[in-house]
Amino acid sequence: MTVSMPSSNPGRHVFGVAALALGVITLVWHDYNGWHQARYTINAAGAAQIIGGAAIQFRRTAKTGALVLSAVYLVFALLCVPRIVAAPQIYNSWGNFFEQFSLLTGAAIVYARLSSAWSRETLNRIGRSLLGICAVSFTLEQAIYLHATAVLVPKWLPPGQMFWAVTTTVFFALAALALLTNRMALLAARLLTMMLVIFGLLVWVPLVLSDPHNHTNWSENAETFAIAGASWILADLLGVSA
């Protein structure tokens, strides 16, 4: 049974635009997420994200675009594995893996919704579980690197940088719990999406504007909105059966 894909699907569109932006950034800097791969590999990855990000915008080509992006983000997730094996005690490598895995999850949900192989109940359960696990990783990453997280919070935002670092870490944990236990999962997916969009608007957009020549600012900005898009895709899915 095909899980219905509404004509208006904002999560899919946000995800696609962010993936396209990541592709452009990859081609401009010949680098993805700080990974120094062979130039032809990086160029191919950038082109694939542009093609997939554009194709996923349109109902007729969305399935193909989702498949392309699923393949790209699967490769990126697998590229994190050697660093995890080499230094499993450094959580940043684990965090990078689950960031890419969350993008893979978003693309895979879009593909599955347009496929006849998945029932709505099965896809809901798998989508919640996979993104819930990613939210657990986001929680751990912020908790382990709490000071670095606090530094990113705008200084003008009351009551203070550390307050918001701790608060958003708790919010990630609550989202993970809700998704994994299927308790208020739709609300959790929507709030998680909103929080990630706010991260992009308050943290990364100002950094891009203040230092537009910094590759990290651009890539982190686009990746944040891509993860927000993946969360939004899950919220769109859960909203159908709510």
C-alpha positions in Angstrom: 0.0 0.0 0.0 1.4 3.4 -1.0 1.5 5.9 1.8 -0.1 9.1 0.5 2.1 12.0 -0.4 0.1 15.3 -0.2 0.7 17.8 -3.0 1.8 20.4 -0.4 4.7 18.9 1.6 6.8 21.7 3.1 9.2 19.4 4.8 10.2 17.8 1.5 10.7 21.2 -0.1 12.8 22.6 2.8 14.9 19.4 2.8 15.4 19.6 -1.0 16.4 23.2 -1.0 18.9 22.6 1.8 20.3 19.5 0.0 20.7 21.6 -3.2 22.5 24.3 -1.1 24.8 21.7 0.3 25.6 20.5 -3.2 26.5 24.1 -4.3 28.6 24.6 -1.2 30.4 21.3 -1.8 31.2 22.3 -5.4 32.3 25.8 -4.5 34.7 24.7 -1.7 35.4 21.2 -3.1 34.8 19.9 0.5 32.0 18.4 2.4 31.7 18.7 6.2 35.5 19.0 6.5 36.1 15.7 4.7 39.0 15.9 2.3 38.2 13.3 -0.3 39.4 13.0 -3.9 38.2 16.0 -5.9 36.2 14.0 -8.4 34.4 12.2 -5.5 33.5 15.6 -3.9 32.4 17.0 -7.2 30.2 13.9 -7.8 28.7 14.3 -4.3 28.0 17.9 -4.9 26.3 17.3 -8.2 24.2 14.5 -6.8 22.9 16.7 -4.0 22.0 19.4 -6.5 20.2 16.9 -8.8 18.5 15.1 -5.9 17.6 18.4 -4.2 16.0 19.8 -7.3 14.2 16.5 -8.3 12.7 16.0 -4.9 10.8 19.3 -5.2 8.4 17.9 -7.9 5.9 15.1 -7.4 6.8 13.4 -10.7 10.5 13.2 -9.9 10.4 13.2 -6.1 11.0 9.4 -5.8 14.1 9.6 -8.0 15.4 12.6 -6.1 14.8 10.9 -2.8 16.7 7.8 -4.0 19.6 9.9 -5.1 19.8 11.8 -1.8 19.4 8.5 0.1 22.4 7.1 -1.7 24.5 10.3 -1.1 23.8 10.5 2.6 24.3 6.8 3.1 27.8 7.2 1.6 28.4 10.2 3.8 27.3 8.3 6.9 29.6 5.3 6.0 32.5 7.7 5.6 32.2 8.5 9.3 32.7 4.9 10.3 36.5 4.7 9.9 36.9 7.7 12.2 34.5 6.1 14.8 36.5 2.8 14.6 39.8 4.7 14.9 38.8 6.8 17.9 35.5 5.5 19.4 35.9 7.6 22.5 35.7 10.9 20.5 31.9 11.6 20.2 32.3 14.1 17.4 32.7 11.3 14.9 29.6 9.6 16.2 27.7 12.9 16.0 28.8 13.4 12.4 27.5 9.9 11.6 24.1 10.5 13.1 23.8 13.9 11.5 24.2 12.3 8.1 22.0 9.4 9.1 19.2 11.9 10.0 19.5 13.2 6.4 19.4 9.6 5.1 16.2 9.1 7.2 14.5 12.1 5.7 15.3 11.1 2.1 14.3 7.5 2.8 10.9 8.5 4.2 10.1 10.5 1.1 11.1 7.5 -1.1 9.2 5.1 1.0 6.0 7.2 1.0 6.1 7.0 -2.8 6.8 3.3 -2.9 4.2 0.5 -2.7 6.3 -1.5 -0.2 5.4 0.2 3.0 2.3 0.5 5.1 1.7 3.8 6.9 2.0 2.2 10.3 5.3 0.5 9.4 6.7 3.7 8.0 5.6 5.8 10.9 7.2 3.4 13.3 10.5 3.1 11.4 10.7 6.9 10.8 10.0 7.7 14.5 12.6 5.2 15.6 15.4 6.3 13.3 14.9 10.0 13.8 14.5 9.3 17.6 17.9 7.6 17.7 19.4 10.6 15.9 17.8 12.9 18.4 19.5 10.9 21.2 22.8 11.6 19.4 22.0 15.3 19.2 21.4 15.3 22.9 24.6 13.5 23.7 26.6 15.7 21.3 25.3 18.9 22.9 25.8 17.5 26.4 29.4 16.5 25.8 30.3 19.7 24.0 28.1 21.9 26.2 30.5 24.8 26.4 31.1 24.9 22.6 27.3 24.8 22.2 26.9 27.7 24.6 29.4 29.8 22.7 27.2 29.6 19.5 24.2 31.0 21.3 23.8 34.8 20.5 25.1 36.8 23.5 22.1 39.2 23.3 19.6 36.4 23.9 18.4 36.4 27.5 18.8 35.0 30.1 22.2 33.7 29.0 24.2 31.4 26.6 24.6 28.5 29.0 20.9 28.5 29.8 19.9 28.0 26.2 22.6 25.4 25.7 21.3 23.3 28.6 17.6 24.0 27.7 18.0 22.9 24.0 19.9 19.8 25.2 16.9 18.9 27.4 14.5 19.6 24.5 16.5 17.2 22.3 16.2 14.6 25.0 12.5 15.1 25.3 12.0 14.9 21.5 14.0 11.6 21.4 11.9 10.2 24.3 8.6 11.2 22.6 9.6 9.8 19.2 11.0 6.5 20.6 8.0 5.9 22.9 5.4 7.2 20.5 4.1 9.6 23.1 3.1 12.9 21.5 5.4 12.0 18.6 3.7 14.4 16.2 4.1 17.4 18.6 7.7 16.4 19.3 8.5 16.2 15.6 7.0 19.6 15.0 8.8 21.2 18.0 12.1 19.6 17.0 11.7 21.0 13.5 10.9 24.5 14.9 13.9 24.4 17.2 16.3 23.4 14.4 14.9 26.2 12.2 15.5 28.6 15.0 19.1 27.3 15.3 19.6 28.1 11.7 18.0 31.6 11.9 19.6 32.7 15.1 23.0 31.0 15.0 24.1 30.1 11.5 22.6 32.8 9.4 24.2 35.6 11.4 27.5 33.7 11.3 27.3 33.4 7.5 26.5 37.2 7.2 29.4 38.1 9.5 31.9 35.8 7.8 30.7 34.8 4.4 34.1 33.4 3.4 34.0 30.7 6.1 33.1 27.3 4.6 32.0 25.9 8.0 29.4 28.6 8.5 27.8 27.9 5.1 27.9 24.1 5.4 26.6 24.1 9.0 23.8 26.5 8.1 22.7 24.3 5.2 23.0 21.1 7.1 21.0 22.5 10.0 18.1 23.4 7.7 18.5 20.0 6.0 18.1 18.2 9.3 15.1 20.5 10.1 13.7 19.4 6.8 14.2 15.7 7.7 12.3 16.3 11.0 9.6 18.2 9.1 9.3 15.3 6.7 8.6 13.0 9.6 6.1 15.5 11.1 4.3 15.6 7.7 4.2 11.8 7.7 2.9 11.6 11.3 0.4 14.4 10.6 -1.3 12.3 7.9 -2.4 9.7 10.4 -3.0 12.0 13.4 
